[in-house]
Amino acid sequence: MAKTVEPGDRFAIGITFGNSNSSIAHTIDDKAEVIANEDGDRQIPTILSYVDGDEYSGNQAKAFLVRNPTNTVAYFRDYLGQDFKSIDPTHCHASAHPHNTNGTVSFKLKDQPDADEPSTLSVSEVSTRYLRKLVNSASDYLGEKVTSAVITVPTNFSEKQREALIKAANDADLEVLQLVADPIASVLAYDARQESKVEDKMVVVADFGGTRSDVSVVASRGGMHTILATAHDYEFAGTHLDQVLMDHFAKEFIKKYKTDPRENAKSLAKLKAEAEATKRALSLGSNASFSVESLADGCDFASSINRLRYEMIGRKVFEGFSRLVDGVIKKAGLDVLDIDEVILSGGTSHTPKIASNFRNIFPETTTILAPSTTPTAINPSELQARGAALQASLVQEYDAEDIEQSTHPAVTTVQHISNAIGVISTSEDGEDTFVPIIAPETAVPTRRTIHINAAKDGGDVLVRIAEGGTHIKVTQPEPKPKEEKETDSDDSDDSDFDSDEDDEEETREKVWKIGSTLAEAAVRGVKKGGKVEITINVMADLGVTIQMREVGGKGGVRGTLAK
Ligand code: ATP
């Protein structure tokens, strides 16, 4: 039985528990705030370290990766609820290694003073200890004992991983109100802003962390969110950018001192720590220094790099991020033109190059929500914790059972229609166009109403209701006039140059395609200047009813469509 707390006794926060970093957040007057721990950090490294039996966490523990790596445990979140044989231990090569204990994952750490032998701690125990630290930091900051939390999880967390996380939290004396999908938490954080309107939109949430990148396409319809497609990648993430910088500076070091700092564990750890700091500095400035005392063989090393060079040497990783986004949009059966917003989330999303690449991939109509493209963007490192805190404040008043049973549309993947439903309007020259009433991928049940004008002099209004889909219309540029081409061919050198210059890009636009007709109906004798109201109701079982009536008039027509 999972731990539960009576609603009246609860004090709830939002938690993001990542492989690289974690954050804690709380809401005050409906505003979410990310809380700093005792060291003043809001992005708290998910690391524990033991020195002479003392436990360190966060940035203090991270510093011990250089001097005390075997008693420092990092990058363990994804191992929760997994069998030893299915984990990828790569990221733990420079910290405590995962061990196989009867098929489960554990770590051997000297966590007791004066102990000769290390203790074997399960990944669940390590997570519990770390979560306890987070909760204590939050309780200290807020001056009240935190009892409960909403925690964010990746969309591909299995049921076993979710259960293991809940157990690890419960063992830290923390009630888990709900687990919210990472991308939904980011969307909730943006939706909570005062200036945000509840509107239909298609959102890509690109979450670039330290060890993994996760991208989701989310259909946001009337404040309900449906995840349409997801992609997860471990080849292109923040640590790969660290690696690019490590290799760059290692080569410089080798040139100067004829020794490779990557071949010695301590030097490698120093190289990695400084490469990460340099990478972060390059998100803010166009130049960053790199300096390590006694990097290898007692040699100090100082250098610098500018952003342009960094973007060049990191090109492969940046391209990987773009490909991932492109792939997931295709997986959802959509085109970049369908996307209204791209939310950049996760620490790596501070990198300006990622946002500028997306600016080039997406049309101008797509808003790219990243610090370097939108000054009002929320800090990508804080999005998920804020979303979790907002969700916690929403559900904390309910009994645990009600929260569990609630199919709160913001957090569950619900049934949705795939095509749009709309009316076909016929222009004077007889051309039909589709006007959507309910957007595709809208979660059901749903109900939408529109008003259409009757003809100027009134009379019968005939309406065809149909399904609609979108397709991308590609218009090739007009071919060049003939004589221009002839001039070009006179001089082959020039022609190459000219064709590049004059090559106009094809234009791509999203257009509606009329699908099957669902119903035809008429409202008779509408008054001069009158309007007809059409209401479409899609039930949870995808049954559709349509109602039409004259605005202000009596009667009307109503019909139910076969499913
Ligand atoms: P994961 O679970 O994928 O390991 P996470 O969700 O735990 O990641 P995040 O804090 O989202 O962790 O991302 C951590 C990554 O973000 C690290 O690689 C870190 O170096 C990078 N990062 C943090 N801040 C910046 C910045 N300002 N510029 C560039 N990269 C940054």
Boltz pocket constraint, residues with backbone or C-beta under 6 A from the ligand:
constraints:
  - pocket:
      binder: B
      contacts: [[A, 17], [A, 18], [A, 19], [A, 20], [A, 21], [A, 22], [A, 43], [A, 208], [A, 209], [A, 210], [A, 211], [A, 212], [A, 213], [A, 237], [A, 238], [A, 239], [A, 276], [A, 279], [A, 280], [A, 281], [A, 283], [A, 345], [A, 346], [A, 347], [A, 348], [A, 349], [A, 350], [A, 351], [A, 380], [A, 381]]
      max_distance: 6.0
